[in-house]
Amino acid sequence: MSDEPENLTLVVLRRLDAKIDRVLQDMADVKPRLTTLVVQAGNLVSTEASHYAQTILPLDRVETRLDRIERRLDLVETAEPPN
C-alpha cells in the first residue's frame, strides 16, 4: 500500500457503490416474489368472483320462479297510478 492517505470522497463513493449493489441484488430477489403475489391475488379475486356468480345464479332463478308463482296466484299487488 502507498503511504498516501486515501481520498475520503473516494472511500465514501466506494461504500455507496457497494450498498447500491446490495440493494440492486435485493430488488432482483424481490421482483419475482412480488410478481408471484400479484398473480396469486388476481387468481384469488377471479376465483372469488366466480364463486359469487355461481351463488347468485341459482338465486336469480328462484326469484324468477317466485315472481311467476305470485302472478299465477294473483298475489302481486299492482301499484296505483299516480294522480
C-alpha positions in Angstrom: 0.0 0.0 0.0 1.1 3.5 -0.5 1.8 5.8 2.4 -0.6 8.5 0.9 -3.9 8.9 2.7 -6.9 7.8 0.7 -9.3 10.4 -0.7 -12.2 10.5 1.7 -14.6 11.2 -1.1 -13.5 8.0 -2.9 -13.9 6.0 0.2 -17.5 7.2 0.7 -18.3 6.6 -3.0 -17.0 3.1 -2.9 -19.1 2.4 0.2 -22.1 3.8 -1.6 -21.4 1.7 -4.6 -21.3 -1.4 -2.5 -24.6 -0.5 -0.8 -26.3 0.2 -4.1 -25.1 -3.2 -5.4 -26.7 -4.9 -2.4 -29.9 -3.0 -2.9 -30.0 -4.0 -6.6 -29.4 -7.6 -5.7 -32.2 -7.4 -3.1 -34.6 -5.9 -5.7 -33.7 -8.6 -8.1 -34.8 -11.1 -5.5 -38.0 -9.2 -4.5 -39.3 -8.6 -8.1 -40.1 -12.3 -8.9 -41.7 -12.7 -5.4 -43.9 -9.6 -5.9 -45.0 -10.8 -9.4 -46.0 -14.2 -7.8 -48.0 -12.4 -5.2 -49.8 -10.2 -7.8 -50.6 -13.3 -9.8 -51.9 -15.2 -6.8 -54.0 -12.2 -5.7 -55.5 -11.9 -9.2 -56.3 -15.6 -9.1 -57.9 -15.2 -5.7 -60.1 -12.3 -6.9 -61.2 -14.1 -10.0 -62.0 -17.3 -8.1 -64.0 -15.3 -5.5 -65.9 -13.6 -8.3 -66.6 -16.9 -9.9 -67.9 -18.3 -6.6 -70.1 -15.3 -6.2 -71.5 -15.7 -9.7 -72.2 -19.4 -9.0 -74.1 -18.5 -5.9 -76.1 -15.7 -7.4 -77.2 -17.6 -10.5 -79.5 -20.1 -8.6 -80.9 -17.2 -6.5 -81.8 -15.4 -9.7 -83.7 -18.5 -10.9 -85.5 -18.7 -7.6 -86.6 -15.1 -7.8 -87.9 -15.6 -11.4 -89.8 -18.7 -10.3 -91.3 -16.9 -7.2 -92.4 -14.0 -9.4 -94.2 -16.4 -11.7 -95.9 -18.2 -8.8 -97.1 -14.9 -7.3 -98.5 -13.8 -10.7 -100.3 -17.2 -11.1 -101.8 -17.0 -7.6 -102.7 -13.3 -8.1 -100.6 -12.3 -5.1 -98.9 -9.5 -6.9 -100.1 -6.1 -5.8 -100.4 -3.6 -8.5 -99.2 -0.1 -7.9 -101.9 2.5 -8.2 -101.1 5.1 -10.9 -100.1 8.5 -9.5 -102.7 11.2 -9.5 
